Amino acid sequence: MGPRTGSEAKMRYGSCLCQAIKYKVTGPPFMLVVCHCDNCQKATGSAFMTNAFFKAKYVVLLKGEEHIKQYKDPGTRSGNPIFRSFCSQCGSCIFLGGGGREYKMVAAGTLDDSSDWVPRMENLPEYRRTWLHDIGLQPNFRYKL
């Protein structure tokens, strides 16, 4: 998804559950992934987590930096720790990221509206809950980083 122009540059807003942390993103994510790993399931309390990947410059914190806490999650399948940023007031997981600053992952469920985005891949589908049959991925798409 190349440069962001026209309708692609739409701004969207998101927050934690208690509204103490607010942010905005510009344009669509360059990647939208449903993750079935054990850690994402535990972090969300759900069957999976949907992560929206943005270049870091397209994610802007508007409010609540003092409420953001991080957990260094060492238990990833890759062996590289991931930092899970969450609200110290309500516990909502908002951002995720590795050691680099080139991109930022946003927990898609914290966006006010991302209903027109369709995940294009699943991470670790072999860990999908047995009762979950079809995610409804967008077919025939390759990510361009």
DSSP file with accessible surface (Angstrom, degrees, kcal/mol):
  #  RESIDUE AA STRUCTURE BP1 BP2  ACC     N-H-->O    O-->H-N    N-H-->O    O-->H-N    TCO  KAPPA ALPHA  PHI   PSI    X-CA   Y-CA   Z-CA
    1    1 A M              0   0   56      0, 0.0     3,-0.0     0, 0.0    30,-0.0   0.000 360.0 360.0 360.0  88.0    0.0    0.0    0.0
    2    2 A G        -     0   0   53      1,-0.1   142,-0.0    28,-0.0     3,-0.0   0.640 360.0 -11.1 -54.7-145.8    2.3    2.8   -1.2
    3    3 A P  S    S-     0   0  105      0, 0.0     2,-0.8     0, 0.0     5,-0.1  -0.191  72.3-115.3 -59.2 150.1    2.1    6.5   -0.4
    4    4 A R        +     0   0   32      4,-0.1     2,-0.3     5,-0.1    -2,-0.0  -0.771  53.1 145.2 -95.1 109.5   -0.9    7.7    1.4
    5    5 A T    >   -     0   0   96     -2,-0.8     3,-1.7    -3,-0.0     4,-0.3  -0.920  51.7  -6.6-136.4 162.5   -2.9   10.1   -0.7
    6    6 A G  G >  S-     0   0   68     -2,-0.3     3,-1.4     1,-0.3    -2,-0.0  -0.213 131.2  -4.8  56.2-132.8   -6.6   10.9   -1.2
    7    7 A S  G >  S+     0   0  113      1,-0.3     3,-1.3     2,-0.2    -1,-0.3   0.743 127.5  69.2 -69.2 -21.2   -9.0    8.6    0.6
    8    8 A E  G <  S+     0   0   69     -3,-1.7    -1,-0.3     1,-0.3    -2,-0.2   0.774  89.7  64.1 -66.1 -24.0   -6.1    6.4    1.7
    9    9 A A  G <  S+     0   0   36     -3,-1.4    -1,-0.3    -4,-0.3    -2,-0.2   0.275  72.6 142.4 -86.4  14.7   -4.9    9.2    4.1
   10   10 A K    <   -     0   0  101     -3,-1.3    17,-2.8    16,-0.2     2,-0.4  -0.273  47.8-131.9 -55.8 135.0   -8.1    9.0    6.1
   11   11 A M  E     -A   26   0A  87     15,-0.2     2,-0.3    13,-0.0    15,-0.2  -0.728  23.6-171.8 -91.5 140.2   -7.5    9.6    9.8
   12   12 A R  E     -A   25   0A  18     13,-2.5    13,-2.6    -2,-0.4     2,-0.3  -0.954  10.1-142.4-129.2 152.7   -9.0    7.2   12.3
   13   13 A Y  E     +A   24   0A 107     -2,-0.3    99,-3.2    11,-0.2   100,-0.5  -0.811  18.0 175.9-118.1 153.9   -9.0    7.4   16.1
   14   14 A G  E     +AB  23 111A   2      9,-2.3     9,-2.4    -2,-0.3     2,-0.3  -0.942   1.8 176.0-149.0 168.7   -8.7    4.9   18.8
   15   15 A S  E     -A   22   0A  10     95,-2.3     7,-0.2    -2,-0.3     2,-0.1  -0.979  34.3 -92.5-161.7 170.5   -8.5    4.6   22.6
   16   16 A C    >   -     0   0    2      5,-1.7     3,-1.1    -2,-0.3    78,-0.0  -0.327  54.7 -92.7 -80.9 175.1   -8.4    2.3   25.5
   17   17 A L  T 3  S+     0   0  140      1,-0.3    -1,-0.1     2,-0.1    74,-0.0   0.885 126.3  43.1 -60.0 -40.0  -11.6    1.2   27.2
   18   18 A C  T 3  S-     0   0   59      1,-0.0    -1,-0.3    74,-0.0     0, 0.0   0.473 106.9-123.3 -90.3  -0.2  -11.5    4.0   29.8
   19   19 A Q  S <  S+     0   0   83     -3,-1.1    -2,-0.1     2,-0.2    -1,-0.0   0.554  77.5 122.6  72.7   9.1  -10.5    6.7   27.3
   20   20 A A  S    S+     0   0   15      1,-0.1     2,-0.5    47,-0.1    47,-0.2   0.826  73.6  47.4 -70.4 -28.4   -7.4    7.7   29.3
   21   21 A I  S    S+     0   0    0     46,-0.1    -5,-1.7    45,-0.1     2,-0.4  -0.957  71.0 174.7-115.3 128.5   -5.3    6.9   26.2
   22   22 A K  E     +AC  15  63A  81     41,-2.0    40,-2.6    -2,-0.5    41,-1.9  -0.984   3.3 164.6-131.9 146.9   -6.2    8.3   22.8
   23   23 A Y  E     -AC  14  61A   0     -9,-2.4    -9,-2.3    -2,-0.4     2,-0.3  -0.921  21.6-140.5-149.1 169.5   -4.4    8.1   19.5
   24   24 A K  E     -AC  13  60A  52     36,-2.4    36,-2.8    -2,-0.3     2,-0.3  -0.977   7.0-158.5-135.1 152.9   -4.9    8.5   15.8
   25   25 A V  E     -AC  12  59A   0    -13,-2.6   -13,-2.5    -2,-0.3     2,-0.5  -0.946  13.4-138.6-124.9 150.3   -3.6    6.6   12.8
   26   26 A T  E     -A   11   0A  32     32,-1.7   -15,-0.2    -2,-0.3   -16,-0.2  -0.950  63.0 -16.0-114.1 126.5   -3.4    7.9    9.2
   27   27 A G  S    S-     0   0    1    -17,-2.8   -18,-0.2    -2,-0.5   -15,-0.1  -0.049  98.2 -46.2  77.1 179.1   -4.3    5.7    6.3
   28   28 A P        -     0   0   21      0, 0.0    -2,-0.1     0, 0.0     2,-0.0  -0.436  66.7 -96.6 -79.4 159.3   -4.8    2.0    6.2
   29   29 A P        -     0   0    5      0, 0.0    25,-0.2     0, 0.0     3,-0.1  -0.392  21.8-131.5 -69.2 153.8   -2.3   -0.3    7.8
   30   30 A F  S    S+     0   0   22     23,-2.2   114,-0.3     1,-0.3     2,-0.3   0.664  95.2  18.6 -80.0 -11.2    0.3   -1.9    5.5
   31   31 A M  E     -D   53   0B  33     22,-1.1    22,-3.3   112,-0.1     2,-0.4  -0.969  61.5-167.7-156.5 137.6   -0.6   -5.2    7.1
   32   32 A L  E     -D   52   0B  11     -2,-0.3    88,-2.2    20,-0.2    89,-0.8  -0.982  21.5-179.9-129.0 115.9   -3.6   -6.5    9.1
   33   33 A V  E     -De  51 121B   9     18,-2.6    18,-3.2    -2,-0.4     2,-0.6  -0.953  26.7-144.7-127.1 136.0   -3.0   -9.9   10.8
   34   34 A V  E     -De  50 122B   1     87,-2.2    89,-3.3    -2,-0.4     2,-0.5  -0.877  24.9-157.2 -93.9 123.2   -5.0  -12.2   13.0
   35   35 A C  E     -De  49 123B   5     14,-3.4    14,-2.0    -2,-0.6    89,-0.2  -0.909  20.1-179.0-110.1 129.3   -2.7  -13.8   15.5
   36   36 A H        +     0   0    0     87,-2.3    88,-0.1    -2,-0.5    -1,-0.1   0.256  37.5 132.6-104.9   8.9   -3.6  -17.1   17.2
   37   37 A C     >  -     0   0   17     86,-0.2     4,-2.1     1,-0.1     5,-0.2  -0.194  68.8-114.0 -63.9 156.2   -0.5  -17.5   19.4
   38   38 A D  H  > S+     0   0   69      1,-0.2     4,-2.5     2,-0.2     5,-0.2   0.881 114.7  53.6 -56.5 -40.7   -1.0  -18.4   23.0
   39   39 A N  H  > S+     0   0   40      2,-0.2     4,-2.6     1,-0.2    -1,-0.2   0.894 108.4  47.6 -67.4 -40.7    0.3  -15.0   24.2
   40   40 A C  H  > S+     0   0    4      2,-0.2     4,-1.7     1,-0.2     6,-0.3   0.886 111.6  52.2 -67.1 -35.4   -2.1  -12.9   22.0
   41   41 A Q  H  X>S+     0   0    7     -4,-2.1     4,-2.0     1,-0.2     5,-1.0   0.940 113.6  43.2 -64.4 -42.5   -5.0  -15.1   23.2
   42   42 A K  H  <5S+     0   0  174     -4,-2.5    -2,-0.2     1,-0.2    -1,-0.2   0.887 111.3  54.4 -70.7 -37.0   -3.9  -14.5   26.8
   43   43 A A  H  <5S+     0   0   44     -4,-2.6    -1,-0.2     1,-0.2    50,-0.2   0.832 121.2  30.6 -66.0 -31.3   -3.3  -10.7   26.3
   44   44 A T  H  <5S-     0   0   57     -4,-1.7    -1,-0.2     2,-0.2    -2,-0.2   0.646  96.7-131.0 -99.3 -20.5   -6.8  -10.3   24.8
   45   45 A G  T  <5S+     0   0   73     -4,-2.0     2,-0.2     1,-0.3    -3,-0.2   0.752  77.4  97.9  71.4  23.8   -8.7  -12.9   26.8
   46   46 A S  S   <S-     0   0   65     -5,-1.0    -1,-0.3    -6,-0.3    -2,-0.2  -0.714  93.5 -92.0-133.6-177.0  -10.1  -14.0   23.4
   47   47 A A  S    S-     0   0    7     -2,-0.2    82,-0.3    -3,-0.1     2,-0.3   0.684 101.5 -10.1 -75.7 -19.3   -9.5  -16.6   20.7
   48   48 A F        -     0   0   57     -8,-0.2     2,-0.4    -7,-0.1   -12,-0.2  -0.971  61.9-123.0-165.3 172.3   -7.2  -14.3   18.7
   49   49 A M  E     -D   35   0B   8    -14,-2.0   -14,-3.4    -2,-0.3     2,-0.6  -0.991  16.4-142.8-128.7 136.9   -5.8  -10.8   18.4
   50   50 A T  E     -D   34   0B  36     -2,-0.4    58,-2.4   -16,-0.2    59,-0.5  -0.906  20.3-165.5-102.5 120.4   -6.1   -8.6   15.3
   51   51 A N  E     -DF  33 107B  11    -18,-3.2   -18,-2.6    -2,-0.6     2,-0.5  -0.923   8.7-156.4-112.8 127.3   -2.9   -6.5   14.8
   52   52 A A  E     -DF  32 106B   0     54,-2.9    54,-2.8    -2,-0.5     2,-0.5  -0.901  13.3-148.7-103.1 123.1   -2.7   -3.5   12.5
   53   53 A F  E     +DF  31 105B  25    -22,-3.3   -23,-2.2    -2,-0.5   -22,-1.1  -0.824  22.4 170.1 -98.0 127.1    0.8   -2.7   11.3
   54   54 A F  E     - F   0 104B   0     50,-2.5    50,-3.1    -2,-0.5     2,-0.2  -0.948  43.7-101.1-128.7 151.3    1.7    1.0   10.5
   55   55 A K  E >   - F   0 103B 103     -2,-0.3     3,-2.3    48,-0.2    48,-0.3  -0.528  46.1-115.4 -62.8 140.8    4.8    2.8    9.8
   56   56 A A  G >  S+     0   0   36     46,-1.8     3,-1.9     1,-0.3    47,-0.1   0.828 112.3  63.5 -54.9 -34.4    5.5    4.5   13.2
   57   57 A K  G 3  S+     0   0  150     45,-0.3    -1,-0.3     1,-0.3    46,-0.1   0.691  96.7  59.3 -67.6 -14.0    5.1    8.0   11.7
   58   58 A Y  G <  S+     0   0   47     -3,-2.3   -32,-1.7   -33,-0.1     2,-0.5   0.365  93.0  75.5 -95.4   5.0    1.4    7.3   11.0
   59   59 A V  E <   -C   25   0A  14     -3,-1.9     2,-0.5   -34,-0.2   -34,-0.2  -0.978  62.2-178.6-118.7 119.2    0.6    6.5   14.6
   60   60 A V  E     -C   24   0A  58    -36,-2.8   -36,-2.4    -2,-0.5     2,-0.5  -0.977  23.0-138.2-124.9 125.7    0.3    9.6   16.9
   61   61 A L  E     +C   23   0A  58     -2,-0.5   -38,-0.3   -38,-0.2     3,-0.1  -0.666  21.7 178.4 -78.8 126.0   -0.5    9.5   20.6
   62   62 A L  E     +     0   0A  88    -40,-2.6     2,-0.3    -2,-0.5   -39,-0.2   0.731  61.6   0.1 -99.0 -29.4   -3.0   12.3   21.4
   63   63 A K  E    S+C   22   0A 105    -41,-1.9   -41,-2.0     1,-0.1    -1,-0.3  -0.982 104.6  39.3-161.3 142.8   -3.5   11.8   25.1
   64   64 A G    >>  +     0   0    6     -2,-0.3     3,-2.4   -43,-0.2     4,-0.5   0.646  44.3 148.2  97.2  19.5   -2.5    9.6   28.1
   65   65 A E  G >4 S+     0   0  149      1,-0.3     3,-1.5     2,-0.2   -44,-0.1   0.876  76.6  60.2 -53.5 -35.9    1.3    8.9   27.7
   66   66 A E  G 34 S+     0   0  134      1,-0.3    -1,-0.3     3,-0.0   -45,-0.1   0.681 102.3  53.5 -67.5 -14.4    1.5    8.8   31.5
   67   67 A H  G <4 S+     0   0   43     -3,-2.4    21,-3.0   -47,-0.2     2,-0.5   0.500  83.9 104.7 -96.5  -6.5   -1.0    6.0   31.6
   68   68 A I  E <<  +G   87   0B  40     -3,-1.5     2,-0.3    -4,-0.5    19,-0.2  -0.664  45.6 177.9 -82.8 124.9    0.9    3.7   29.2
   69   69 A K  E     -G   86   0B 107     17,-2.8    17,-2.8    -2,-0.5     2,-0.4  -0.881  15.8-140.8-118.6 154.6    2.7    0.8   30.8
   70   70 A Q  E     -G   85   0B 119     -2,-0.3     2,-0.5    15,-0.2    15,-0.2  -0.938   8.8-161.4-121.6 144.8    4.7   -1.8   29.0
   71   71 A Y  E     -G   84   0B 125     13,-2.2    13,-2.8    -2,-0.4     2,-1.0  -0.991  18.0-141.3-118.5 123.5    5.1   -5.5   29.5
   72   72 A K  E     -G   83   0B 125     -2,-0.5    11,-0.2    11,-0.2    -2,-0.0  -0.777  18.5-157.3 -84.8 104.7    8.2   -7.2   27.9
   73   73 A D  E     +G   82   0B   7      9,-3.1     9,-2.0    -2,-1.0     3,-0.3  -0.748  18.3 175.0 -88.8 103.7    6.7  -10.4   26.6
   74   74 A P        +     0   0   83      0, 0.0     2,-0.8     0, 0.0    -1,-0.2   0.619  59.1  85.7 -85.0  -9.8    9.6  -12.9   26.3
   75   75 A G        +     0   0   46      7,-0.1   -36,-0.2     3,-0.0     2,-0.2  -0.144  57.2 136.4 -90.7  42.3    7.5  -15.9   25.4
   76   76 A T    >   -     0   0   35     -2,-0.8     3,-0.7    -3,-0.3     0, 0.0  -0.505  63.4-121.9 -86.6 157.4    7.2  -15.4   21.6
   77   77 A R  T 3  S+     0   0  137      1,-0.2    -1,-0.1    -2,-0.2    -2,-0.0   0.836 113.8  53.4 -64.8 -31.4    7.6  -18.2   19.1
   78   78 A S  T 3  S-     0   0   84      2,-0.2    -1,-0.2     1,-0.1    -3,-0.0   0.687 108.3-124.8 -76.3 -19.5   10.4  -16.3   17.4
   79   79 A G  S <  S+     0   0   52     -3,-0.7    -2,-0.1     1,-0.3    -1,-0.1   0.311  76.3 117.5  89.5 -10.0   12.3  -15.9   20.7
   80   80 A N        -     0   0  113     -5,-0.1    -1,-0.3     1,-0.0    -2,-0.2  -0.808  69.5-119.0 -91.0 127.5   12.4  -12.1   20.2
   81   81 A P        -     0   0   47      0, 0.0     2,-0.4     0, 0.0    18,-0.2  -0.267  22.7-151.3 -65.4 150.9   10.6  -10.3   23.0
   82   82 A I  E     -G   73   0B  28     -9,-2.0    -9,-3.1    16,-0.1     2,-0.6  -0.956  11.3-132.1-120.5 141.4    7.6   -8.1   22.1
   83   83 A F  E     -GH  72  97B  54     14,-3.8    14,-1.5    -2,-0.4     2,-0.6  -0.864  16.4-160.8 -96.8 121.2    6.6   -5.1   24.1
   84   84 A R  E     -GH  71  96B  17    -13,-2.8   -13,-2.2    -2,-0.6     2,-0.5  -0.909   7.0-157.2-103.8 113.9    2.9   -5.0   24.9
   85   85 A S  E     +GH  70  95B  11     10,-3.1     9,-3.0    -2,-0.6    10,-1.2  -0.812  20.8 168.7 -94.7 131.3    1.8   -1.4   25.8
   86   86 A F  E     -GH  69  93B  66    -17,-2.8   -17,-2.8    -2,-0.5     2,-0.4  -0.892  39.4 -92.6-139.8 164.0   -1.4   -1.2   27.9
   87   87 A C  E  >  -G   68   0B   1      5,-2.0     4,-1.8    -2,-0.3   -19,-0.2  -0.667  22.3-150.1 -81.0 128.7   -3.4    1.3   29.9
   88   88 A S  T  4 S+     0   0   49    -21,-3.0    -1,-0.1    -2,-0.4   -20,-0.1   0.659  95.1  50.5 -72.4 -13.8   -2.5    1.3   33.6
   89   89 A Q  T  4 S+     0   0  124    -22,-0.2    -1,-0.2     3,-0.1   -21,-0.0   0.909 130.2   8.4 -88.9 -49.2   -6.1    2.4   34.4
   90   90 A C  T  4 S-     0   0   44      2,-0.1    -2,-0.2     0, 0.0    -1,-0.0   0.555  92.0-122.3-113.7 -12.4   -8.3   -0.2   32.5
   91   91 A G     <  +     0   0   48     -4,-1.8    -3,-0.1     1,-0.3     2,-0.1   0.438  51.2 158.1  87.6  -0.6   -5.7   -2.7   31.2
   92   92 A S        -     0   0   28     -6,-0.1    -5,-2.0     1,-0.1     2,-0.5  -0.362  42.6-129.0 -60.9 131.3   -6.5   -2.4   27.5
   93   93 A C  E     +H   86   0B  22     -7,-0.2    -7,-0.3   -50,-0.2     3,-0.1  -0.716  39.2 163.6 -78.1 124.8   -3.7   -3.5   25.3
   94   94 A I  E     +     0   0B   1     -9,-3.0    13,-2.9    -2,-0.5     2,-0.3   0.808  52.6  20.0-110.2 -55.3   -3.2   -0.7   22.8
   95   95 A F  E     -HI  85 106B   6    -10,-1.2   -10,-3.1    11,-0.2    -1,-0.3  -0.880  54.4-169.2-122.8 155.3    0.2   -1.0   21.0
   96   96 A L  E     +HI  84 105B   5      9,-2.4     9,-2.3    -2,-0.3     2,-0.3  -0.971  18.1 150.5-136.8 152.8    2.7   -3.8   20.4
   97   97 A G  E     -H   83   0B  15    -14,-1.5   -14,-3.8    -2,-0.3     7,-0.1  -0.964  33.1-128.0-174.6 160.6    6.2   -3.6   19.1
   98   98 A G        -     0   0   30     -2,-0.3   -16,-0.1   -16,-0.2     5,-0.0  -0.016  59.1 -70.5 -93.8-154.5    9.6   -5.1   18.9
   99   99 A G  S    S+     0   0   70    -18,-0.2   -17,-0.1    -2,-0.1     2,-0.0   0.755 106.3  85.5 -75.2 -24.9   12.9   -3.4   19.5
  100  100 A G        -     0   0   50      1,-0.1    -2,-0.2     2,-0.0     3,-0.1  -0.288  63.7-150.9 -79.3 163.3   12.8   -1.4   16.3
  101  101 A R  S    S+     0   0  220      1,-0.1   -45,-0.2    -4,-0.1    -1,-0.1   0.253  72.4  96.1-114.7  10.9   11.1    2.0   15.8
  102  102 A E  S    S+     0   0  161    -47,-0.1   -46,-1.8   -46,-0.1   -45,-0.3   0.837  93.0  15.0 -74.2 -33.4   10.2    1.6   12.1
  103  103 A Y  E     -F   55   0B  92    -48,-0.3     2,-0.4   -47,-0.1   -48,-0.2  -0.926  63.7-148.9-138.6 164.0    6.7    0.3   12.5
  104  104 A K  E     -F   54   0B  79    -50,-3.1   -50,-2.5    -2,-0.3     2,-0.4  -0.998  11.5-141.2-135.2 138.0    4.1    0.1   15.3
  105  105 A M  E     -FI  53  96B  12     -9,-2.3    -9,-2.4    -2,-0.4     2,-0.4  -0.846  15.6-160.9 -98.3 134.7    1.4   -2.5   15.8
  106  106 A V  E     -FI  52  95B   0    -54,-2.8   -54,-2.9    -2,-0.4     2,-0.8  -0.948  27.0-117.7-113.8 133.6   -2.0   -1.3   17.0
  107  107 A A  E >   -F   51   0B   7    -13,-2.9     3,-2.5    -2,-0.4     4,-0.3  -0.621  28.1-147.9 -68.0 108.8   -4.5   -3.6   18.6
  108  108 A A  G >  S+     0   0    6    -58,-2.4     3,-1.6    -2,-0.8    -1,-0.2   0.788  90.4  67.6 -58.3 -27.2   -7.2   -3.2   15.9
  109  109 A G  G 3  S+     0   0   78    -59,-0.5    -1,-0.3     1,-0.3   -58,-0.1   0.654  92.2  61.9 -68.3 -13.0  -10.0   -3.7   18.5
  110  110 A T  G <  S+     0   0   20     -3,-2.5   -95,-2.3   -16,-0.2    -1,-0.3   0.529  81.7 100.3 -90.7  -5.5   -9.0   -0.4   20.1
  111  111 A L  B <  S-B   14   0A  14     -3,-1.6   -97,-0.3    -4,-0.3     3,-0.3  -0.577  74.3-135.6 -78.1 142.4   -9.8    1.6   16.9
  112  112 A D  S    S+     0   0  112    -99,-3.2     2,-0.3     1,-0.3   -98,-0.1   0.853  91.2   8.0 -65.7 -34.3  -13.1    3.4   16.9
  113  113 A D        +     0   0   72   -100,-0.5    -1,-0.3     1,-0.1  -100,-0.1  -0.851  62.7 136.7-153.4 112.7  -13.8    2.2   13.3
  114  114 A S    >   +     0   0   31     -2,-0.3     3,-2.0    -3,-0.3    -1,-0.1  -0.008  35.0 127.5-134.9  26.6  -11.8   -0.2   11.2
  115  115 A S  T 3   +     0   0  101      1,-0.3    -2,-0.0     3,-0.0    -1,-0.0   0.696  68.3  56.8 -65.1 -19.7  -14.8   -2.1    9.8
  116  116 A D  T 3  S+     0   0   96      2,-0.0     2,-0.4    -3,-0.0    -1,-0.3   0.487  87.8  92.8 -91.9   0.2  -13.7   -1.7    6.2
  117  117 A W    <   -     0   0   33     -3,-2.0    -3,-0.1   -89,-0.0     0, 0.0  -0.767  59.7-162.4 -91.9 136.5  -10.3   -3.4    6.8
  118  118 A V        -     0   0   59     -2,-0.4   -86,-0.2   -86,-0.0    20,-0.1  -0.970  23.8-115.0-119.4 127.5  -10.1   -7.1    6.2
  119  119 A P        -     0   0   23      0, 0.0    19,-2.7     0, 0.0   -86,-0.2  -0.279  22.1-164.0 -57.9 146.0   -7.3   -9.2    7.6
  120  120 A R        +     0   0   51    -88,-2.2     2,-0.3    17,-0.2    21,-0.2   0.460  63.9  17.7-113.8  -6.7   -5.1  -10.7    4.9
  121  121 A M  E     -e   33   0B  76    -89,-0.8   -87,-2.2    18,-0.0     2,-0.4  -0.988  61.3-131.7-158.4 161.7   -3.3  -13.4    6.9
  122  122 A E  E     -e   34   0B  34     -2,-0.3     2,-0.5   -89,-0.2   -87,-0.2  -0.952  17.6-142.5-114.6 137.0   -3.3  -15.5   10.0
  123  123 A N  E    S-e   35   0B  68    -89,-3.3   -87,-2.3    -2,-0.4   -86,-0.2  -0.865  83.9  -5.7 -97.2 129.7   -0.3  -15.9   12.2
  124  124 A L  S >  S+     0   0   28     -2,-0.5     3,-2.3   -89,-0.2    -1,-0.2   0.920  70.5 175.8  54.4  54.6    0.1  -19.4   13.7
  125  125 A P  G >  S+     0   0   56      0, 0.0     3,-1.9     0, 0.0    -1,-0.1   0.767  72.1  73.9 -61.7 -19.8   -3.3  -20.8   12.4
  126  126 A E  G 3  S+     0   0  134      1,-0.3    -2,-0.1     0, 0.0    -3,-0.0   0.686  94.2  53.3 -67.7 -12.8   -2.3  -24.1   13.8
  127  127 A Y  G <  S+     0   0   81     -3,-2.3    -1,-0.3    -4,-0.1     3,-0.1   0.321  80.7 128.4-100.2   6.3   -3.1  -22.6   17.3
  128  128 A R  S <  S-     0   0   69     -3,-1.9   -80,-0.1    -4,-0.1   -92,-0.0  -0.339  73.4 -98.5 -60.3 140.4   -6.5  -21.5   16.2
  129  129 A R    >   -     0   0  117    -82,-0.3     3,-1.8     1,-0.1    -1,-0.1  -0.345  30.7-122.7 -59.6 141.4   -9.2  -22.7   18.6
  130  130 A T  T 3  S+     0   0  133      1,-0.3    -1,-0.1    -3,-0.1    -2,-0.1   0.793 110.3  55.2 -63.1 -26.5  -10.9  -25.8   17.3
  131  131 A W  T 3  S+     0   0  166      1,-0.0     2,-0.7     2,-0.0    -1,-0.3   0.584  89.5  87.3 -82.4  -8.3  -14.4  -24.2   17.3
  132  132 A L    <   +     0   0   28     -3,-1.8     3,-0.1     1,-0.2    -1,-0.0  -0.820  50.9 165.9 -95.8 114.0  -13.2  -21.3   15.1
  133  133 A H        +     0   0  147     -2,-0.7     2,-0.4     1,-0.3    -1,-0.2   0.883  55.8  17.7-100.3 -44.8  -13.5  -22.3   11.5
  134  134 A D        -     0   0  131      1,-0.1    -1,-0.3     2,-0.1     0, 0.0  -0.976  41.3-174.4-140.7 126.8  -13.2  -19.3    9.2
  135  135 A I        -     0   0   35     -2,-0.4    -1,-0.1    -3,-0.1    -2,-0.0   0.728  44.7-124.4 -87.1 -25.5  -11.8  -15.8    9.7
  136  136 A G        -     0   0   38      1,-0.1     2,-0.1   -18,-0.1    -2,-0.1   0.954  36.7-167.9  79.8  52.5  -12.8  -14.5    6.3
  137  137 A L        -     0   0   57      1,-0.1   -17,-0.2   -19,-0.1    -1,-0.1  -0.355  29.1-104.2 -72.0 153.3   -9.4  -13.3    5.1
  138  138 A Q        -     0   0   67    -19,-2.7     3,-0.3   -20,-0.1    -1,-0.1  -0.672  46.4-134.0 -76.2 123.2   -9.0  -11.1    2.0
  139  139 A P        +     0   0   92      0, 0.0    -1,-0.1     0, 0.0   -18,-0.0  -0.304  69.2  19.5 -80.0 164.0   -7.8  -13.5   -0.7
  140  140 A N  S    S+     0   0  168      1,-0.2     2,-0.4   -20,-0.0   -20,-0.0   0.883  83.5 133.5  51.5  57.1   -5.0  -13.0   -3.2
  141  141 A F        -     0   0   72     -3,-0.3     2,-0.4   -21,-0.2    -1,-0.2  -0.997  36.9-163.5-138.8 139.9   -3.0  -10.3   -1.6
  142  142 A R        -     0   0  217     -2,-0.4     2,-0.2     2,-0.0     0, 0.0  -0.985  24.3-124.9-120.3 132.4    0.8   -9.9   -0.9
  143  143 A Y        -     0   0   48     -2,-0.4     2,-0.5   -23,-0.1  -112,-0.1  -0.502  15.2-154.8 -75.1 142.0    2.1   -7.3    1.6
  144  144 A K              0   0  159   -114,-0.3    -1,-0.0    -2,-0.2    -2,-0.0  -0.974 360.0 360.0-116.3 114.6    4.6   -4.8    0.4
  145  145 A L              0   0  162     -2,-0.5  -143,-0.0  -114,-0.0  -114,-0.0  -0.447 360.0 360.0 -84.4 360.0    6.7   -3.5    3.3
